[in-house]
């Protein structure tokens, strides 16, 4: 996995890789920041999850911080 973060300042949201729950009616989803090797299961209902993209506010988390330091 490789993400190329653009040094933009005014963009509060970006297309973010996420996992979506496949269970109908379940709103479970999670960010893909953890780089799963295989599909995770929903933390709400334990259903399989599918990789997708969501427009989300930029978050600086520990993973992002690490990858930023490498660049
Ligand atoms: Zn679910």
PDB file of the backbone (N, CA, C, O) and the ligand in Angstrom, with CONECT records:
HET     ZN  A 101       1
ATOM      1  N   UNK A   1       0.841  -1.191   0.000  1.00  0.00           N
ATOM      2  CA  UNK A   1       0.000   0.000   0.000  1.00  0.00           C
ATOM      3  C   UNK A   1       0.873   1.238   0.000  1.00  0.00           C
ATOM      4  O   UNK A   1       1.830   1.356   0.766  1.00  0.00           O
ATOM      5  N   UNK A   2       0.518   2.146  -0.875  1.00  0.00           N
ATOM      6  CA  UNK A   2       1.260   3.392  -0.855  1.00  0.00           C
ATOM      7  C   UNK A   2       0.302   4.549  -1.071  1.00  0.00           C
ATOM      8  O   UNK A   2      -0.467   4.570  -2.032  1.00  0.00           O
ATOM      9  N   UNK A   3       0.360   5.472  -0.196  1.00  0.00           N
ATOM     10  CA  UNK A   3      -0.485   6.645  -0.307  1.00  0.00           C
ATOM     11  C   UNK A   3       0.402   7.844  -0.582  1.00  0.00           C
ATOM     12  O   UNK A   3       1.459   8.021   0.022  1.00  0.00           O
ATOM     13  N   UNK A   4      -0.061   8.653  -1.507  1.00  0.00           N
ATOM     14  CA  UNK A   4       0.705   9.856  -1.770  1.00  0.00           C
ATOM     15  C   UNK A   4      -0.109  11.030  -1.240  1.00  0.00           C
ATOM     16  O   UNK A   4      -1.118  11.407  -1.835  1.00  0.00           O
ATOM     17  N   UNK A   5       0.310  11.586  -0.163  1.00  0.00           N
ATOM     18  CA  UNK A   5      -0.416  12.700   0.442  1.00  0.00           C
ATOM     19  C   UNK A   5       0.041  14.003  -0.196  1.00  0.00           C
ATOM     20  O   UNK A   5       1.229  14.319  -0.272  1.00  0.00           O
ATOM     21  N   UNK A   6      -0.957  14.732  -0.644  1.00  0.00           N
ATOM     22  CA  UNK A   6      -0.607  16.027  -1.230  1.00  0.00           C
ATOM     23  C   UNK A   6      -0.539  17.088  -0.132  1.00  0.00           C
ATOM     24  O   UNK A   6      -1.355  17.090   0.790  1.00  0.00           O
ATOM     25  N   UNK A   7       0.403  17.954  -0.234  1.00  0.00           N
ATOM     26  CA  UNK A   7       0.562  18.996   0.800  1.00  0.00           C
ATOM     27  C   UNK A   7      -0.455  20.114   0.637  1.00  0.00           C
ATOM     28  O   UNK A   7      -0.082  21.275   0.463  1.00  0.00           O
ATOM     29  N   UNK A   8      -1.719  19.776   0.691  1.00  0.00           N
ATOM     30  CA  UNK A   8      -2.743  20.799   0.560  1.00  0.00           C
ATOM     31  C   UNK A   8      -3.241  21.188   1.941  1.00  0.00           C
ATOM     32  O   UNK A   8      -3.311  20.363   2.851  1.00  0.00           O
ATOM     33  N   UNK A   9      -3.579  22.436   2.074  1.00  0.00           N
ATOM     34  CA  UNK A   9      -3.935  22.920   3.408  1.00  0.00           C
ATOM     35  C   UNK A   9      -5.425  23.113   3.597  1.00  0.00           C
ATOM     36  O   UNK A   9      -5.938  22.981   4.708  1.00  0.00           O
ATOM     37  N   UNK A  10      -6.120  23.424   2.517  1.00  0.00           N
ATOM     38  CA  UNK A  10      -7.498  23.849   2.712  1.00  0.00           C
ATOM     39  C   UNK A  10      -8.509  22.749   2.462  1.00  0.00           C
ATOM     40  O   UNK A  10      -9.711  23.000   2.548  1.00  0.00           O
ATOM     41  N   UNK A  11      -8.075  21.560   2.161  1.00  0.00           N
ATOM     42  CA  UNK A  11      -9.020  20.486   1.884  1.00  0.00           C
ATOM     43  C   UNK A  11      -9.327  19.701   3.152  1.00  0.00           C
ATOM     44  O   UNK A  11      -8.471  18.985   3.671  1.00  0.00           O
ATOM     45  N   UNK A  12     -10.531  19.837   3.638  1.00  0.00           N
ATOM     46  CA  UNK A  12     -10.886  19.159   4.877  1.00  0.00           C
ATOM     47  C   UNK A  12     -11.274  17.700   4.663  1.00  0.00           C
ATOM     48  O   UNK A  12     -11.344  16.937   5.626  1.00  0.00           O
ATOM     49  N   UNK A  13     -11.527  17.299   3.412  1.00  0.00           N
ATOM     50  CA  UNK A  13     -11.963  15.935   3.171  1.00  0.00           C
ATOM     51  C   UNK A  13     -11.197  15.337   2.014  1.00  0.00           C
ATOM     52  O   UNK A  13     -10.684  16.053   1.154  1.00  0.00           O
ATOM     53  N   UNK A  14     -11.124  14.033   2.000  1.00  0.00           N
ATOM     54  CA  UNK A  14     -10.502  13.356   0.872  1.00  0.00           C
ATOM     55  C   UNK A  14     -11.123  11.990   0.712  1.00  0.00           C
ATOM     56  O   UNK A  14     -11.699  11.436   1.649  1.00  0.00           O
ATOM     57  N   UNK A  15     -10.999  11.450  -0.497  1.00  0.00           N
ATOM     58  CA  UNK A  15     -11.448  10.082  -0.705  1.00  0.00           C
ATOM     59  C   UNK A  15     -10.553   9.158   0.097  1.00  0.00           C
ATOM     60  O   UNK A  15      -9.335   9.124  -0.078  1.00  0.00           O
ATOM     61  N   UNK A  16     -11.182   8.424   0.965  1.00  0.00           N
ATOM     62  CA  UNK A  16     -10.419   7.596   1.876  1.00  0.00           C
ATOM     63  C   UNK A  16     -10.794   6.135   1.685  1.00  0.00           C
ATOM     64  O   UNK A  16     -11.976   5.801   1.596  1.00  0.00           O
ATOM     65  N   UNK A  17      -9.825   5.291   1.622  1.00  0.00           N
ATOM     66  CA  UNK A  17     -10.098   3.861   1.518  1.00  0.00           C
ATOM     67  C   UNK A  17     -10.725   3.378   2.818  1.00  0.00           C
ATOM     68  O   UNK A  17     -10.190   3.595   3.906  1.00  0.00           O
ATOM     69  N   UNK A  18     -11.858   2.725   2.681  1.00  0.00           N
ATOM     70  CA  UNK A  18     -12.557   2.233   3.865  1.00  0.00           C
ATOM     71  C   UNK A  18     -13.040   0.809   3.623  1.00  0.00           C
ATOM     72  O   UNK A  18     -13.017   0.302   2.501  1.00  0.00           O
ATOM     73  N   UNK A  19     -13.469   0.194   4.688  1.00  0.00           N
ATOM     74  CA  UNK A  19     -14.154  -1.092   4.614  1.00  0.00           C
ATOM     75  C   UNK A  19     -15.602  -0.860   4.978  1.00  0.00           C
ATOM     76  O   UNK A  19     -15.912  -0.237   5.993  1.00  0.00           O
ATOM     77  N   UNK A  20     -16.498  -1.376   4.126  1.00  0.00           N
ATOM     78  CA  UNK A  20     -17.917  -1.233   4.387  1.00  0.00           C
ATOM     79  C   UNK A  20     -18.514  -2.591   4.734  1.00  0.00           C
ATOM     80  O   UNK A  20     -18.160  -3.612   4.144  1.00  0.00           O
ATOM     81  N   UNK A  21     -19.418  -2.583   5.695  1.00  0.00           N
ATOM     82  CA  UNK A  21     -20.103  -3.803   6.079  1.00  0.00           C
ATOM     83  C   UNK A  21     -21.047  -4.229   4.958  1.00  0.00           C
ATOM     84  O   UNK A  21     -21.716  -3.394   4.350  1.00  0.00           O
ATOM     85  N   UNK A  22     -21.096  -5.527   4.690  1.00  0.00           N
ATOM     86  CA  UNK A  22     -21.970  -6.020   3.624  1.00  0.00           C
ATOM     87  C   UNK A  22     -23.366  -6.346   4.143  1.00  0.00           C
ATOM     88  O   UNK A  22     -24.270  -6.648   3.365  1.00  0.00           O
ATOM     89  N   UNK A  23     -23.532  -6.284   5.435  1.00  0.00           N
ATOM     90  CA  UNK A  23     -24.835  -6.601   6.026  1.00  0.00           C
ATOM     91  C   UNK A  23     -25.816  -5.485   5.728  1.00  0.00           C
ATOM     92  O   UNK A  23     -25.569  -4.323   6.051  1.00  0.00           O
ATOM     93  N   UNK A  24     -26.925  -5.843   5.113  1.00  0.00           N
ATOM     94  CA  UNK A  24     -27.922  -4.837   4.776  1.00  0.00           C
ATOM     95  C   UNK A  24     -28.467  -4.203   6.050  1.00  0.00           C
ATOM     96  O   UNK A  24     -28.847  -4.899   6.992  1.00  0.00           O
ATOM     97  N   UNK A  25     -28.500  -2.895   6.064  1.00  0.00           N
ATOM     98  CA  UNK A  25     -29.038  -2.205   7.221  1.00  0.00           C
ATOM     99  C   UNK A  25     -27.994  -1.891   8.275  1.00  0.00           C
ATOM    100  O   UNK A  25     -28.248  -1.109   9.191  1.00  0.00           O
ATOM    101  N   UNK A  26     -26.846  -2.482   8.154  1.00  0.00           N
ATOM    102  CA  UNK A  26     -25.778  -2.198   9.114  1.00  0.00           C
ATOM    103  C   UNK A  26     -24.962  -1.021   8.601  1.00  0.00           C
ATOM    104  O   UNK A  26     -24.623  -0.960   7.420  1.00  0.00           O
ATOM    105  N   UNK A  27     -24.655  -0.106   9.473  1.00  0.00           N
ATOM    106  CA  UNK A  27     -23.919   1.085   9.053  1.00  0.00           C
ATOM    107  C   UNK A  27     -22.437   0.974   9.402  1.00  0.00           C
ATOM    108  O   UNK A  27     -21.705   1.964   9.376  1.00  0.00           O
ATOM    109  N   UNK A  28     -22.017  -0.218   9.722  1.00  0.00           N
ATOM    110  CA  UNK A  28     -20.626  -0.400  10.148  1.00  0.00           C
ATOM    111  C   UNK A  28     -19.642  -0.151   9.024  1.00  0.00           C
ATOM    112  O   UNK A  28     -19.835  -0.602   7.895  1.00  0.00           O
ATOM    113  N   UNK A  29     -18.598   0.564   9.346  1.00  0.00           N
ATOM    114  CA  UNK A  29     -17.505   0.754   8.395  1.00  0.00           C
ATOM    115  C   UNK A  29     -16.271   1.167   9.177  1.00  0.00           C
ATOM    116  O   UNK A  29     -16.365   1.597  10.326  1.00  0.00           O
ATOM    117  N   UNK A  30     -15.137   1.037   8.556  1.00  0.00           N
ATOM    118  CA  UNK A  30     -13.916   1.487   9.219  1.00  0.00           C
ATOM    119  C   UNK A  30     -12.919   1.966   8.184  1.00  0.00           C
ATOM    120  O   UNK A  30     -12.958   1.569   7.020  1.00  0.00           O
ATOM    121  N   UNK A  31     -12.052   2.801   8.624  1.00  0.00           N
ATOM    122  CA  UNK A  31     -11.001   3.278   7.735  1.00  0.00           C
ATOM    123  C   UNK A  31     -10.035   2.152   7.420  1.00  0.00           C
ATOM    124  O   UNK A  31      -9.886   1.197   8.182  1.00  0.00           O
ATOM    125  N   UNK A  32      -9.389   2.289   6.281  1.00  0.00           N
ATOM    126  CA  UNK A  32      -8.456   1.268   5.822  1.00  0.00           C
ATOM    127  C   UNK A  32      -7.036   1.573   6.281  1.00  0.00           C
ATOM    128  O   UNK A  32      -6.071   1.038   5.734  1.00  0.00           O
ATOM    129  N   UNK A  33      -6.915   2.411   7.258  1.00  0.00           N
ATOM    130  CA  UNK A  33      -5.586   2.842   7.704  1.00  0.00           C
ATOM    131  C   UNK A  33      -4.735   1.704   8.236  1.00  0.00           C
ATOM    132  O   UNK A  33      -3.512   1.807   8.329  1.00  0.00           O
ATOM    133  N   UNK A  34      -5.398   0.633   8.577  1.00  0.00           N
ATOM    134  CA  UNK A  34      -4.658  -0.435   9.220  1.00  0.00           C
ATOM    135  C   UNK A  34      -4.095  -1.431   8.224  1.00  0.00           C
ATOM    136  O   UNK A  34      -3.401  -2.376   8.597  1.00  0.00           O
ATOM    137  N   UNK A  35      -4.402  -1.208   6.946  1.00  0.00           N
ATOM    138  CA  UNK A  35      -3.803  -2.017   5.883  1.00  0.00           C
ATOM    139  C   UNK A  35      -3.961  -3.507   6.128  1.00  0.00           C
ATOM    140  O   UNK A  35      -2.982  -4.240   6.263  1.00  0.00           O
ATOM    141  N   UNK A  36      -5.186  -3.930   6.183  1.00  0.00           N
ATOM    142  CA  UNK A  36      -5.442  -5.351   6.392  1.00  0.00           C
ATOM    143  C   UNK A  36      -4.940  -6.163   5.214  1.00  0.00           C
ATOM    144  O   UNK A  36      -5.051  -5.740   4.063  1.00  0.00           O
ATOM    145  N   UNK A  37      -4.396  -7.310   5.500  1.00  0.00           N
ATOM    146  CA  UNK A  37      -4.010  -8.224   4.437  1.00  0.00           C
ATOM    147  C   UNK A  37      -5.230  -8.929   3.871  1.00  0.00           C
ATOM    148  O   UNK A  37      -5.256  -9.301   2.698  1.00  0.00           O
ATOM    149  N   UNK A  38      -6.211  -9.104   4.686  1.00  0.00           N
ATOM    150  CA  UNK A  38      -7.442  -9.722   4.222  1.00  0.00           C
ATOM    151  C   UNK A  38      -8.613  -8.931   4.773  1.00  0.00           C
ATOM    152  O   UNK A  38      -8.457  -8.093   5.661  1.00  0.00           O
ATOM    153  N   UNK A  39      -9.790  -9.212   4.231  1.00  0.00           N
ATOM    154  CA  UNK A  39     -10.958  -8.448   4.629  1.00  0.00           C
ATOM    155  C   UNK A  39     -11.244  -8.623   6.114  1.00  0.00           C
ATOM    156  O   UNK A  39     -11.250  -9.738   6.637  1.00  0.00           O
ATOM    157  N   UNK A  40     -11.476  -7.517   6.767  1.00  0.00           N
ATOM    158  CA  UNK A  40     -11.842  -7.584   8.182  1.00  0.00           C
ATOM    159  C   UNK A  40     -13.323  -7.923   8.313  1.00  0.00           C
ATOM    160  O   UNK A  40     -14.039  -7.969   7.313  1.00  0.00           O
ATOM    161  N   UNK A  41     -13.772  -8.152   9.499  1.00  0.00           N
ATOM    162  CA  UNK A  41     -15.195  -8.336   9.731  1.00  0.00           C
ATOM    163  C   UNK A  41     -15.729  -7.116  10.462  1.00  0.00           C
ATOM    164  O   UNK A  41     -15.007  -6.414  11.170  1.00  0.00           O
ATOM    165  N   UNK A  42     -17.016  -6.892  10.265  1.00  0.00           N
ATOM    166  CA  UNK A  42     -17.651  -5.725  10.861  1.00  0.00           C
ATOM    167  C   UNK A  42     -17.559  -5.792  12.380  1.00  0.00           C
ATOM    168  O   UNK A  42     -17.792  -6.834  12.993  1.00  0.00           O
ATOM    169  N   UNK A  43     -17.217  -4.663  12.964  1.00  0.00           N
ATOM    170  CA  UNK A  43     -17.107  -4.623  14.425  1.00  0.00           C
ATOM    171  C   UNK A  43     -18.474  -4.564  15.082  1.00  0.00           C
ATOM    172  O   UNK A  43     -18.602  -4.707  16.298  1.00  0.00           O
ATOM    173  N   UNK A  44     -19.511  -4.347  14.245  1.00  0.00           N
ATOM    174  CA  UNK A  44     -20.858  -4.283  14.816  1.00  0.00           C
ATOM    175  C   UNK A  44     -21.580  -5.624  14.730  1.00  0.00           C
ATOM    176  O   UNK A  44     -22.234  -6.054  15.680  1.00  0.00           O
ATOM    177  N   UNK A  45     -21.451  -6.283  13.563  1.00  0.00           N
ATOM    178  CA  UNK A  45     -22.254  -7.487  13.363  1.00  0.00           C
ATOM    179  C   UNK A  45     -21.437  -8.674  12.870  1.00  0.00           C
ATOM    180  O   UNK A  45     -21.999  -9.728  12.574  1.00  0.00           O
ATOM    181  N   UNK A  46     -20.127  -8.521  12.779  1.00  0.00           N
ATOM    182  CA  UNK A  46     -19.251  -9.617  12.377  1.00  0.00           C
ATOM    183  C   UNK A  46     -19.475 -10.105  10.956  1.00  0.00           C
ATOM    184  O   UNK A  46     -19.072 -11.218  10.619  1.00  0.00           O
ATOM    185  N   UNK A  47     -20.112  -9.290  10.112  1.00  0.00           N
ATOM    186  CA  UNK A  47     -20.271  -9.666   8.714  1.00  0.00           C
ATOM    187  C   UNK A  47     -18.990  -9.335   7.958  1.00  0.00           C
ATOM    188  O   UNK A  47     -18.192  -8.513   8.408  1.00  0.00           O
ATOM    189  N   UNK A  48     -18.796  -9.981   6.803  1.00  0.00           N
ATOM    190  CA  UNK A  48     -17.637  -9.631   5.983  1.00  0.00           C
ATOM    191  C   UNK A  48     -17.726  -8.186   5.538  1.00  0.00           C
ATOM    192  O   UNK A  48     -18.817  -7.627   5.428  1.00  0.00           O
ATOM    193  N   UNK A  49     -16.581  -7.584   5.285  1.00  0.00           N
ATOM    194  CA  UNK A  49     -16.574  -6.205   4.826  1.00  0.00           C
ATOM    195  C   UNK A  49     -15.918  -6.121   3.458  1.00  0.00           C
ATOM    196  O   UNK A  49     -15.061  -6.933   3.108  1.00  0.00           O
ATOM    197  N   UNK A  50     -16.340  -5.122   2.690  1.00  0.00           N
ATOM    198  CA  UNK A  50     -15.774  -4.944   1.361  1.00  0.00           C
ATOM    199  C   UNK A  50     -15.025  -3.622   1.295  1.00  0.00           C
ATOM    200  O   UNK A  50     -15.396  -2.636   1.933  1.00  0.00           O
ATOM    201  N   UNK A  51     -13.978  -3.634   0.514  1.00  0.00           N
ATOM    202  CA  UNK A  51     -13.171  -2.436   0.346  1.00  0.00           C
ATOM    203  C   UNK A  51     -13.929  -1.421  -0.495  1.00  0.00           C
ATOM    204  O   UNK A  51     -14.521  -1.766  -1.517  1.00  0.00           O
ATOM    205  N   UNK A  52     -13.906  -0.176  -0.061  1.00  0.00           N
ATOM    206  CA  UNK A  52     -14.596   0.871  -0.796  1.00  0.00           C
ATOM    207  C   UNK A  52     -13.919   2.212  -0.528  1.00  0.00           C
ATOM    208  O   UNK A  52     -12.855   2.279   0.087  1.00  0.00           O
ATOM    209  N   UNK A  53     -14.555   3.263  -0.998  1.00  0.00           N
ATOM    210  CA  UNK A  53     -13.996   4.593  -0.810  1.00  0.00           C
ATOM    211  C   UNK A  53     -15.074   5.514  -0.276  1.00  0.00           C
ATOM    212  O   UNK A  53     -16.215   5.485  -0.739  1.00  0.00           O
ATOM    213  N   UNK A  54     -14.713   6.321   0.688  1.00  0.00           N
ATOM    214  CA  UNK A  54     -15.641   7.249   1.311  1.00  0.00           C
ATOM    215  C   UNK A  54     -14.975   8.620   1.354  1.00  0.00           C
ATOM    216  O   UNK A  54     -13.758   8.729   1.500  1.00  0.00           O
ATOM    217  N   UNK A  55     -15.781   9.648   1.226  1.00  0.00           N
ATOM    218  CA  UNK A  55     -15.248  10.996   1.378  1.00  0.00           C
ATOM    219  C   UNK A  55     -15.257  11.334   2.860  1.00  0.00           C
ATOM    220  O   UNK A  55     -16.311  11.489   3.476  1.00  0.00           O
ATOM    221  N   UNK A  56     -14.060  11.443   3.415  1.00  0.00           N
ATOM    222  CA  UNK A  56     -13.953  11.624   4.859  1.00  0.00           C
ATOM    223  C   UNK A  56     -13.057  12.799   5.186  1.00  0.00           C
ATOM    224  O   UNK A  56     -12.167  13.145   4.410  1.00  0.00           O
ATOM    225  N   UNK A  57     -13.289  13.410   6.327  1.00  0.00           N
ATOM    226  CA  UNK A  57     -12.376  14.462   6.779  1.00  0.00           C
ATOM    227  C   UNK A  57     -10.986  13.883   6.986  1.00  0.00           C
ATOM    228  O   UNK A  57     -10.827  12.752   7.445  1.00  0.00           O
ATOM    229  N   UNK A  58     -10.014  14.659   6.649  1.00  0.00           N
ATOM    230  CA  UNK A  58      -8.641  14.226   6.865  1.00  0.00           C
ATOM    231  C   UNK A  58      -8.387  14.050   8.350  1.00  0.00           C
ATOM    232  O   UNK A  58      -8.753  14.891   9.172  1.00  0.00           O
ATOM    233  N   UNK A  59      -7.769  12.963   8.661  1.00  0.00           N
ATOM    234  CA  UNK A  59      -7.444  12.696  10.052  1.00  0.00           C
ATOM    235  C   UNK A  59      -5.959  12.459  10.157  1.00  0.00           C
ATOM    236  O   UNK A  59      -5.379  11.738   9.346  1.00  0.00           O
ATOM    237  N   UNK A  60      -5.361  13.043  11.123  1.00  0.00           N
ATOM    238  CA  UNK A  60      -3.968  12.725  11.377  1.00  0.00           C
ATOM    239  C   UNK A  60      -3.940  11.703  12.499  1.00  0.00           C
ATOM    240  O   UNK A  60      -4.136  12.027  13.670  1.00  0.00           O
ATOM    241  N   UNK A  61      -3.695  10.484  12.117  1.00  0.00           N
ATOM    242  CA  UNK A  61      -3.596   9.452  13.142  1.00  0.00           C
ATOM    243  C   UNK A  61      -2.160   8.936  13.194  1.00  0.00           C
ATOM    244  O   UNK A  61      -1.287   9.419  12.473  1.00  0.00           O
ATOM    245  N   UNK A  62      -1.940   7.990  14.024  1.00  0.00           N
ATOM    246  CA  UNK A  62      -0.578   7.510  14.205  1.00  0.00           C
ATOM    247  C   UNK A  62       0.002   6.934  12.928  1.00  0.00           C
ATOM    248  O   UNK A  62       1.184   7.122  12.638  1.00  0.00           O
ATOM    249  N   UNK A  63      -0.829   6.228  12.156  1.00  0.00           N
ATOM    250  CA  UNK A  63      -0.325   5.632  10.929  1.00  0.00           C
ATOM    251  C   UNK A  63       0.080   6.708   9.938  1.00  0.00           C
ATOM    252  O   UNK A  63       1.140   6.631   9.318  1.00  0.00           O
ATOM    253  N   UNK A  64      -0.779   7.713   9.796  1.00  0.00           N
ATOM    254  CA  UNK A  64      -0.451   8.802   8.893  1.00  0.00           C
ATOM    255  C   UNK A  64       0.837   9.478   9.343  1.00  0.00           C
ATOM    256  O   UNK A  64       1.702   9.819   8.537  1.00  0.00           O
ATOM    257  N   UNK A  65       0.933   9.655  10.617  1.00  0.00           N
ATOM    258  CA  UNK A  65       2.097  10.343  11.156  1.00  0.00           C
ATOM    259  C   UNK A  65       3.368   9.590  10.806  1.00  0.00           C
ATOM    260  O   UNK A  65       4.373  10.189  10.426  1.00  0.00           O
ATOM    261  N   UNK A  66       3.314   8.282  10.937  1.00  0.00           N
ATOM    262  CA  UNK A  66       4.490   7.489  10.613  1.00  0.00           C
ATOM    263  C   UNK A  66       4.847   7.607   9.144  1.00  0.00           C
ATOM    264  O   UNK A  66       6.010   7.805   8.791  1.00  0.00           O
ATOM    265  N   UNK A  67       3.818   7.480   8.269  1.00  0.00           N
ATOM    266  CA  UNK A  67       4.134   7.509   6.845  1.00  0.00           C
ATOM    267  C   UNK A  67       4.616   8.892   6.430  1.00  0.00           C
ATOM    268  O   UNK A  67       5.427   9.022   5.513  1.00  0.00           O
ATOM    269  N   UNK A  68       4.120   9.921   7.101  1.00  0.00           N
ATOM    270  CA  UNK A  68       4.591  11.263   6.777  1.00  0.00           C
ATOM    271  C   UNK A  68       6.057  11.430   7.155  1.00  0.00           C
ATOM    272  O   UNK A  68       6.815  12.119   6.472  1.00  0.00           O
ATOM    273  N   UNK A  69       6.430  10.810   8.218  1.00  0.00           N
ATOM    274  CA  UNK A  69       7.816  10.977   8.656  1.00  0.00           C
ATOM    275  C   UNK A  69       8.784  10.303   7.686  1.00  0.00           C
ATOM    276  O   UNK A  69       9.927  10.734   7.535  1.00  0.00           O
ATOM    277  N   UNK A  70       8.313   9.238   7.028  1.00  0.00           N
ATOM    278  CA  UNK A  70       9.179   8.545   6.094  1.00  0.00           C
ATOM    279  C   UNK A  70       9.484   9.393   4.883  1.00  0.00           C
ATOM    280  O   UNK A  70      10.582   9.322   4.331  1.00  0.00           O
ATOM    281  N   UNK A  71       8.525  10.194   4.466  1.00  0.00           N
ATOM    282  CA  UNK A  71       8.690  10.947   3.217  1.00  0.00           C
ATOM    283  C   UNK A  71       9.696  12.072   3.413  1.00  0.00           C
ATOM    284  O   UNK A  71       9.973  12.822   2.477  1.00  0.00           O
TER     285      UNK A  71
HETATM  286 ZN    ZN A 101     -22.044  -4.772  10.144  1.00  0.00          ZN
END
